Structures are given as C-alpha cells and as structure tokens.
Amino acid sequence: MGAILCALAVGLSAPAAQAAPPQVVADLPVPWSLTAQIMDGVGTPRLLVEPGTDPHDLQLRPSQVRLLTDAELVVWTGAELLPPVAEMLHRLEMEEAALALLEIPGPDAAGEHAEDEPEDAHDADAGDEAHHDDDALHAWLDPRRALAWVDPIAERLAAMDPENAATYRANAAALAQRIGEAETQVEALVAPLRDRPVIVLHDAYAPFAERFKLEIVGAIAEAEGMPSSARRLVELRRLLVDTGARCAFHEPHQSDALLRNVGEGTGIRIGTLDASGGFGEQTPDLYPRLLVELAESIARCDAGAAPDEGAK
C-alpha cells in the first residue's frame, strides 16, 4: 500500500508533458525565415519549396503534398505566386489552415503607386501588362511589407497555441526590431547610390528600389520566368547607353551571358542579386540578412569590386 501511495505521489508531482508545437509549413525562404524567428524556442517550421527552386516552375511532389497534409498552419505568399499550392490547398480543403501573406495589406506599401505618380512611372518600357505585377509578388523586398506580416503570423500561432502565445509575441517584437535595424543598414549603404541607374534581370526588385529610392532603368525580362524578346534587348541596349548605367544584375542560378551581350562595349559591370533568399545560408535570420546583402551587392558593383562568391 505504501509503495502504491509513493508511486501516486511521484506521479502527481511529475511535471505535465508539454504539448507538441504546432506543425507549421512555410512555402518559400522568406516566409519560412519570418515564421522560424517567431517560433524560436517553441518549434521549427518546415520549408515546402526547396531553396533555389524557381517558384514559377513549381510542380508539387508527393513529399511536398504530405507536408501540406500534415500541417496545422501553412504560411505562404499567395495564389498569384504559387498557383499549384493554391490548387492543392483547395483540393485538400485546407484554405482555412493557410495564411496568405500577399493578402495582408501593408502600410505605405512600396509596390502601390502614389496618387500623383503615373501608373507606369517605375518602368516606362514595361510594355503590355503580361508581366504579372512581378514587383507585387516579391513584396517582401520592401521591409515595410514584410513587417506588416510579422504580427499576423504571431497572432495566428498564438490562437493555435495559447500556451506559447507570450513567446510568439515577444519573438515577433524582436523580429520587428531586427527588420527595422536591417532597413537602417540598407539606407546607409544605398544613400550614395540613389543617382546611379541600374539594370536588373526582372521587375521583381521594384519594391526594394522604390522603398530605398534606387533607380532601376530597365529589366532584361518583362517578368520573372518570361524570356526576353529581341525588341526588349534592343531597348535595354539603348537605355544602357542613354542613362550611363554602371551595373546590371542577374541571379545566382542564371547565366550572366545575356547581360554581357546587352552591355558589350559599354563598360557595364555585372553583379548578382538574390530576390528570394534561396541561394544564401538557410538560417532563421535569412530575411533581415537578405535585405542587407542586396544593398551590399549593389554597393560592391557600383564600386567596381568583384562579386562576393560566398553570397552566390
């Protein structure tokens, strides 16, 4: 009898087992980075799309479908950028378990044109509107937009997991501060470059350029994942000559041959930019680091320094 009472006493005094953290999946590196920082100390989200994958060519594999099926929360960009994910969420009847970040309005979103600004002011040569509003789809390149996503992610997690709500909210506040610090660093790095026109691979960088008042005079492709027409290349060659752009940028997974062809004989410098964060170190601090690395890459190219191989 004494042994039974002793066992009961031990059982009653043992701490209750902690509930498992929510099963969370994030679609791309930036949403994953934000979510991982908010979940720090509780759990780690899974990444749906492998780093370096072109989201425009995404075809979900069975293992990725299983990730979605097992998730209690899917933090993703939205249907415009990842239609296959939207279709799968619908088929799995999981729309209510998903948080689409592009649907969250951002204060003073850089991707939205000011009332007195012509609608095509940021790219006079954009042509027809088949470019899918690539700038809006890469809204995270404006830190103010990403900042607007932080609290909704934290509150969604807090509602699912009240036991850890205070941790999520404290982590969200710390993340907001880190994003603000990264924005300040970027401001300092690009301040001397605001009168230096540049060429980029596609229009995805408009949110970054508009937020930090950089001058993108043209994009090689009218949208990410779309080929460049001969007419487009002739226009860009003219822009290079007329504007005196010093730098043109491609992405780590793509050849710089097209840029070199367009810029042949102009003295243009070729640099590398990573719009998605898919080609750097995949750690939770990826997002604020991505912002600073974009600015550092632009500054290096403007100074004539060799690209940082480690950033590729």
Legacy VTK file of the C-alpha trace (Angstrom):
# vtk DataFile Version 3.0
C-alpha trace
ASCII
DATASET POLYDATA
POINTS 312 float
0.000 0.000 0.000
2.844 2.330 0.892
4.503 1.616 -2.442
1.297 2.470 -4.291
0.910 5.758 -2.403
4.540 6.586 -3.110
4.080 5.916 -6.813
0.953 8.083 -6.855
2.815 10.889 -5.109
5.632 10.738 -7.648
3.128 10.728 -10.495
1.274 13.728 -9.122
4.462 15.696 -8.599
5.865 14.987 -12.089
5.571 17.935 -14.491
2.898 17.622 -17.131
4.198 16.703 -20.571
4.484 19.714 -22.847
2.153 19.766 -25.813
3.837 19.285 -29.171
4.468 22.543 -31.054
2.148 23.326 -33.969
3.029 21.654 -37.255
3.773 24.641 -39.494
4.849 24.748 -43.141
6.108 27.873 -44.946
6.291 27.951 -48.721
9.428 29.970 -49.580
12.620 31.004 -47.758
11.428 34.466 -46.686
8.088 33.347 -45.153
9.996 30.449 -43.579
12.562 32.856 -42.087
9.894 35.108 -40.589
7.944 32.164 -39.178
11.058 30.440 -37.809
12.077 33.559 -35.897
8.590 33.923 -34.439
8.546 30.234 -33.418
12.028 30.350 -31.865
12.077 28.381 -28.618
8.854 26.541 -29.447
9.366 24.716 -32.732
10.663 24.993 -36.276
8.525 25.332 -39.411
9.114 23.085 -42.406
10.043 24.589 -45.778
7.794 23.497 -48.654
9.802 24.624 -51.698
13.486 23.765 -51.737
15.875 26.751 -51.722
16.893 27.798 -55.225
13.768 26.370 -56.866
12.091 28.678 -59.368
8.550 29.035 -57.963
7.233 29.717 -61.468
8.143 26.149 -62.485
6.837 24.500 -59.323
5.284 21.052 -59.578
4.456 19.614 -56.185
5.991 16.233 -55.415
4.233 13.641 -53.208
6.555 14.521 -50.316
5.500 18.177 -50.560
1.831 17.222 -50.646
2.404 15.198 -47.464
3.955 18.249 -45.813
0.811 20.230 -46.593
-1.460 17.403 -45.464
0.297 17.147 -42.098
0.401 20.907 -41.482
-1.799 22.659 -38.963
-0.800 26.034 -40.439
0.565 26.918 -43.882
2.272 30.316 -44.076
2.596 31.124 -47.752
2.881 34.019 -50.158
-0.335 33.500 -52.091
-2.078 32.095 -55.142
-0.644 34.625 -57.593
2.921 33.481 -56.992
2.282 29.770 -56.341
-0.852 28.566 -58.176
-0.004 24.857 -57.638
-0.028 25.383 -53.872
-3.358 27.212 -54.088
-4.825 24.347 -56.096
-3.528 21.739 -53.650
-4.796 23.643 -50.600
-8.208 23.749 -52.266
-8.142 20.029 -53.073
-7.126 19.228 -49.500
-9.814 21.608 -48.149
-7.097 23.429 -46.207
-7.754 27.061 -47.129
-8.769 27.799 -43.532
-5.424 26.450 -42.318
-3.458 28.786 -44.603
-2.254 32.361 -44.093
-1.639 34.102 -47.446
0.829 36.908 -46.784
0.232 38.819 -50.024
-3.386 39.291 -48.953
-2.298 41.195 -45.837
-2.330 44.936 -46.598
0.898 46.739 -45.857
1.152 50.313 -44.579
2.520 52.605 -47.271
3.291 49.585 -49.472
6.096 50.494 -51.852
4.510 48.421 -54.576
1.494 50.762 -54.661
1.875 53.915 -56.714
1.345 57.277 -55.142
-1.785 59.136 -56.237
0.177 61.731 -58.209
2.585 59.216 -59.785
1.892 57.842 -63.264
0.925 54.184 -63.088
3.897 53.157 -65.241
6.430 55.520 -63.646
8.779 52.854 -62.353
9.210 51.231 -65.792
8.297 53.318 -68.776
9.227 50.484 -71.127
7.268 47.745 -69.407
5.079 47.230 -72.471
1.849 45.328 -72.033
0.690 44.085 -68.650
1.699 40.459 -69.149
4.393 40.846 -66.516
2.053 39.572 -63.723
2.936 42.546 -61.459
6.156 40.761 -60.533
7.018 43.587 -58.154
3.893 42.968 -56.066
4.565 39.225 -55.945
8.005 39.895 -54.425
6.582 42.311 -51.874
8.989 41.077 -49.165
11.736 43.131 -50.835
10.045 46.120 -49.209
10.778 45.659 -45.487
7.629 47.589 -44.565
5.510 44.941 -46.281
7.330 42.105 -44.537
6.972 43.959 -41.254
3.203 44.008 -41.783
3.239 40.200 -41.925
5.006 39.643 -38.601
2.128 40.251 -36.178
-0.474 38.306 -38.208
1.830 35.266 -38.218
2.412 35.606 -34.470
-1.285 36.056 -33.695
-2.262 33.068 -35.823
0.250 30.939 -33.918
-0.899 32.361 -30.575
-4.514 31.453 -31.359
-3.481 27.892 -32.207
-1.105 27.505 -29.267
-2.168 29.773 -26.368
0.362 28.152 -24.044
3.186 29.739 -26.055
1.393 32.944 -27.072
3.701 35.151 -24.999
6.756 33.633 -26.680
5.365 34.177 -30.169
4.523 37.794 -29.402
7.890 38.522 -27.789
9.694 36.931 -30.737
7.571 38.964 -33.149
8.549 42.186 -31.378
12.228 41.215 -31.548
11.887 40.339 -35.239
10.245 43.683 -35.977
13.215 45.388 -34.356
15.676 43.345 -36.450
13.826 44.245 -39.638
13.959 47.921 -38.645
17.692 47.660 -37.986
18.230 45.992 -41.367
16.271 48.784 -43.063
18.521 51.353 -41.378
21.628 49.491 -42.575
20.300 49.362 -46.121
19.504 53.083 -46.050
23.119 53.839 -45.118
24.535 51.528 -47.795
22.429 52.804 -50.689
22.263 56.506 -49.816
25.278 57.343 -52.054
23.838 55.280 -54.936
20.484 56.961 -55.479
21.548 58.759 -58.650
23.147 55.632 -60.174
20.808 53.892 -62.645
20.953 50.085 -62.778
19.600 47.259 -64.940
18.101 44.144 -63.319
17.079 40.755 -64.626
13.346 41.203 -64.000
10.917 43.587 -62.356
10.831 41.770 -59.002
13.191 44.328 -57.456
10.784 47.253 -57.792
9.612 47.086 -54.131
13.237 47.301 -52.933
14.093 50.074 -55.391
11.006 52.127 -54.579
11.393 51.784 -50.823
15.050 52.854 -50.904
14.730 55.314 -53.822
17.043 53.465 -56.177
16.747 53.986 -59.922
16.028 50.869 -61.959
16.030 51.995 -65.577
15.135 48.651 -67.086
14.638 44.925 -66.629
16.008 42.326 -69.030
12.819 40.253 -68.839
9.385 41.813 -68.502
8.629 39.325 -65.728
10.405 36.599 -63.832
10.273 33.369 -65.793
9.493 35.106 -69.107
12.023 35.149 -71.985
13.382 38.435 -73.298
12.326 39.489 -76.776
14.778 40.860 -79.336
12.942 44.195 -79.194
13.343 44.263 -75.432
17.092 43.704 -75.668
17.483 46.496 -78.229
15.556 48.854 -75.926
17.759 47.928 -72.981
20.918 48.441 -75.005
19.665 51.937 -75.811
18.833 52.538 -72.144
22.324 51.466 -71.101
23.904 53.936 -73.482
21.473 56.783 -72.779
21.453 56.516 -68.981
25.070 55.556 -68.370
24.050 52.732 -66.041
27.099 51.281 -64.300
25.689 47.967 -63.138
23.444 45.185 -64.357
22.370 42.294 -62.145
21.472 38.671 -62.734
20.502 35.987 -60.212
22.744 33.253 -58.810
21.056 30.408 -60.696
21.137 32.159 -64.073
23.899 32.860 -66.550
25.159 36.409 -66.993
25.651 35.823 -70.749
22.544 37.800 -71.725
23.614 40.786 -69.629
27.106 40.672 -71.092
25.667 40.537 -74.591
23.407 43.547 -73.990
26.191 45.507 -72.292
29.035 44.630 -74.639
31.298 47.622 -75.192
29.513 49.828 -72.637
31.742 49.091 -69.645
28.755 47.806 -67.679
29.602 45.880 -64.506
27.808 42.625 -63.816
26.618 41.808 -60.306
24.461 39.190 -58.596
21.232 39.712 -56.642
19.095 37.098 -54.893
15.459 38.220 -54.745
14.159 35.130 -52.953
16.831 34.370 -50.370
17.038 30.873 -51.824
20.752 30.929 -52.561
22.244 32.030 -49.257
22.581 30.300 -45.906
19.185 28.931 -44.878
19.053 30.035 -41.250
16.175 31.749 -39.411
17.836 35.180 -39.726
17.714 34.862 -43.529
15.260 37.716 -44.132
16.985 40.690 -42.459
20.291 39.375 -43.804
18.833 39.196 -47.332
17.953 42.901 -47.266
21.457 43.909 -46.210
23.107 41.567 -48.716
21.082 43.069 -51.577
22.339 46.525 -50.638
25.909 45.273 -50.217
25.826 43.642 -53.669
24.654 46.870 -55.296
27.310 48.880 -53.460
30.069 46.401 -54.428
29.111 46.541 -58.082
28.966 50.331 -58.079
32.433 50.447 -56.519
33.784 48.088 -59.159
34.526 45.334 -56.635
34.300 41.672 -57.585
31.062 39.901 -56.606
31.145 38.135 -53.260
31.330 34.483 -54.241
30.099 33.472 -50.805
26.821 35.249 -51.412
26.018 33.284 -54.537
LINES 1 313
312 0 1 2 3 4 5 6 7 8 9 10 11 12 13 14 15 16 17 18 19 20 21 22 23 24 25 26 27 28 29 30 31 32 33 34 35 36 37 38 39 40 41 42 43 44 45 46 47 48 49 50 51 52 53 54 55 56 57 58 59 60 61 62 63 64 65 66 67 68 69 70 71 72 73 74 75 76 77 78 79 80 81 82 83 84 85 86 87 88 89 90 91 92 93 94 95 96 97 98 99 100 101 102 103 104 105 106 107 108 109 110 111 112 113 114 115 116 117 118 119 120 121 122 123 124 125 126 127 128 129 130 131 132 133 134 135 136 137 138 139 140 141 142 143 144 145 146 147 148 149 150 151 152 153 154 155 156 157 158 159 160 161 162 163 164 165 166 167 168 169 170 171 172 173 174 175 176 177 178 179 180 181 182 183 184 185 186 187 188 189 190 191 192 193 194 195 196 197 198 199 200 201 202 203 204 205 206 207 208 209 210 211 212 213 214 215 216 217 218 219 220 221 222 223 224 225 226 227 228 229 230 231 232 233 234 235 236 237 238 239 240 241 242 243 244 245 246 247 248 249 250 251 252 253 254 255 256 257 258 259 260 261 262 263 264 265 266 267 268 269 270 271 272 273 274 275 276 277 278 279 280 281 282 283 284 285 286 287 288 289 290 291 292 293 294 295 296 297 298 299 300 301 302 303 304 305 306 307 308 309 310 311
